[in-house]
Structure formats: structure tokens, C-alpha cells
């Protein structure tokens, strides 16, 4: 694996760890505030805002892993 691929892969793991912490803390805060009734709120498919923000939270990690894959294929 060449140097940019390693860098982007490590960066992807950092972004993934940050995203998991953000989502985990957000779910925990909602659970502490609302209680067990928060589960239907999170899983409601009509609540596009939650799904969109969750996808945007994980987008940098996925982009970094994909860039690392492209660098590996190019080398």
C-alpha cells in the first residue's frame, strides 16, 4: 500500500471513530431526555432529518476509505 493510501485509510478510521462518538452521544442524550420512547423517534423512516444528518456524519469516513481504495488500485 502506498503512502497516500495509508494516510487516507488512517484518516478514515479517525473520521469513523469521531462519527461513532457523535452518533452514540446523540442517541444517549436523546435516551436520557426522552427515555425508551426515543427508539421509535430514531427509527421512524419519515424523519428524514435524522437519517440525513447521520449519513452526513459518516460521509467523511466513507470518502476517506474510498479514496484509499482508489489510491491502492492506481498503484
Secondary structure, DSSP 8 states (H G I E B T S, - for coil): --HHHHHHHHHHHHHHHHHHHHHHHHHHHHHHHH-TTHHHHHH-TT-HHHHHHHHHHHHHHHHHHHHHHHHHHH-
